[in-house]
Amino acid sequence: MNKKENTKDVLDKTDLSLLKHIQNDARISNSKLAEKINLSETPCWRRWKKLEDDNYIEEYRAILNHKKLGFSVNGFTQVSLGSHAEESTDLFEAFVADTDWIPMCHCITGGADYIVQIIAQDLDEYYERIHQLRRVQGVSALHSSISVKEIKSSNLLPLD
């Protein structure tokens, strides 16, 4: 049984509808949400609160326009470590966790160990960031690609 099937065993259609509306508009009012999912306000609020308490909703965020804020370079770098010893992975993951210009990092399978997203204002800044990444103890190889056009960027889950 996959996670989605497991979740559907726990959550009913009303819960999934509530989550879908919240992920599309985290600023929706309880009264507006209750209207959209056909509940009165108190049961809607209780379900919403329970979904938060059960960690189906982890946090609320604003999505900022990176271009308007001057971040015109968006790159993706595959990172290989020379060793998979805990010390190497811990050092690299700590660097990533403390670095605000890396908004995304995944441990991956295949030819590299990690893929990181790097944002920068221009190519000079991107180069400096790659240089910093290269100096992290344990990093043995980098392979970078720069995005020339963003087609889709979303954190929305398919709840239908």
C-alpha positions in Angstrom: 0.0 0.0 0.0 1.5 3.3 -1.0 1.4 6.5 1.1 -1.3 8.1 -0.9 -3.6 5.0 -0.4 -2.7 4.9 3.2 -3.5 8.6 3.6 -6.8 8.1 1.9 -7.6 5.4 4.5 -7.1 8.0 7.2 -8.4 11.2 5.5 -11.9 11.5 4.0 -12.9 13.5 1.0 -13.7 16.6 3.1 -10.2 16.5 4.7 -8.6 16.2 1.3 -10.8 19.1 -0.1 -9.9 21.2 2.9 -6.1 20.5 2.3 -6.5 21.3 -1.4 -8.1 24.7 -0.7 -5.5 25.6 1.9 -2.5 24.6 -0.3 -3.9 26.8 -3.0 -4.6 29.8 -0.7 -3.1 29.6 2.8 -4.7 32.9 3.7 -8.2 31.7 3.1 -10.5 32.5 6.0 -12.2 29.8 8.0 -15.6 31.1 6.9 -14.7 31.1 3.2 -13.1 27.6 3.5 -16.2 26.3 5.4 -18.4 27.6 2.5 -16.2 25.9 -0.1 -16.2 22.5 1.5 -19.9 22.6 2.7 -19.3 22.6 6.4 -20.3 25.1 9.1 -17.5 27.1 10.5 -16.9 25.3 13.8 -16.5 21.8 12.3 -14.3 23.3 9.6 -12.1 24.9 12.1 -11.8 21.7 14.1 -10.8 19.7 11.1 -8.3 22.3 10.1 -6.8 22.3 13.6 -6.6 18.5 13.7 -4.8 18.4 10.3 -2.3 20.9 11.7 -2.0 18.9 15.0 -1.5 15.7 13.0 1.2 17.4 10.8 -0.6 17.1 7.5 0.0 20.9 7.4 3.6 21.6 8.3 3.7 25.4 7.8 2.4 28.4 5.9 4.6 30.4 3.5 4.5 33.3 1.1 5.9 32.6 -2.4 8.2 35.5 -3.3 8.9 36.7 -6.9 12.6 35.9 -7.2 13.1 38.0 -10.4 11.6 41.1 -8.8 13.9 40.6 -5.8 17.0 40.5 -8.1 17.6 36.7 -8.3 17.9 36.2 -12.0 20.1 33.1 -12.0 18.6 29.7 -10.9 20.9 26.7 -11.2 20.9 23.0 -10.3 24.1 21.3 -9.2 24.7 17.6 -8.8 27.2 17.0 -5.9 29.3 13.9 -5.5 31.1 13.2 -2.2 34.5 11.5 -2.1 33.3 9.4 0.8 30.0 8.3 2.1 31.2 8.2 5.7 28.9 9.8 8.1 31.3 12.6 8.8 31.3 13.6 5.1 27.6 13.5 4.7 27.0 15.3 8.0 29.4 18.1 7.0 27.8 18.6 3.6 24.2 18.5 4.9 25.1 20.9 7.7 26.5 23.3 5.1 23.4 23.1 3.0 21.1 23.5 6.1 22.9 26.7 7.0 23.1 28.2 3.5 20.2 30.4 2.5 21.1 30.6 -1.2 20.4 26.8 -1.4 16.6 26.6 -1.2 16.4 23.0 -2.2 18.6 19.9 -1.7 17.8 16.2 -2.2 19.9 13.1 -1.7 19.6 11.3 -5.0 20.4 8.0 -6.7 22.5 7.7 -9.8 25.8 9.3 -10.7 25.8 11.9 -7.9 24.9 11.9 -4.2 22.9 15.2 -4.0 21.2 17.7 -6.2 21.0 21.3 -4.9 19.3 24.3 -6.3 21.3 27.5 -6.2 19.9 31.0 -6.6 22.0 34.1 -7.4 21.7 37.6 -8.6 24.0 37.1 -11.6 26.6 34.7 -13.0 29.4 36.2 -11.0 27.6 35.5 -7.8 26.6 32.0 -9.1 30.3 31.3 -9.7 31.2 32.4 -6.2 28.5 30.1 -4.8 29.7 27.1 -6.8 33.2 27.9 -5.6 32.0 27.9 -2.0 30.2 24.6 -2.5 33.3 23.1 -4.1 35.3 24.0 -0.9 33.0 22.0 1.4 35.1 19.2 2.9 34.2 15.9 1.3 32.9 17.3 -2.0 34.7 15.6 -4.9 32.8 16.6 -8.0 30.1 19.1 -9.1 28.0 19.1 -12.3 25.9 22.3 -12.8 23.1 23.3 -15.1 21.6 26.8 -15.3 17.9 27.2 -15.9 17.2 29.4 -18.9 13.5 29.4 -18.5 11.2 28.2 -15.7 8.3 26.2 -17.0 6.7 25.2 -13.8 7.5 25.6 -10.1 5.1 24.3 -7.6 4.9 22.7 -4.2 1.2 21.7 -4.7 0.4 18.0 -4.1 -2.1 16.2 -6.3 -4.9 15.6 -3.8 -7.6 14.7 -6.3 
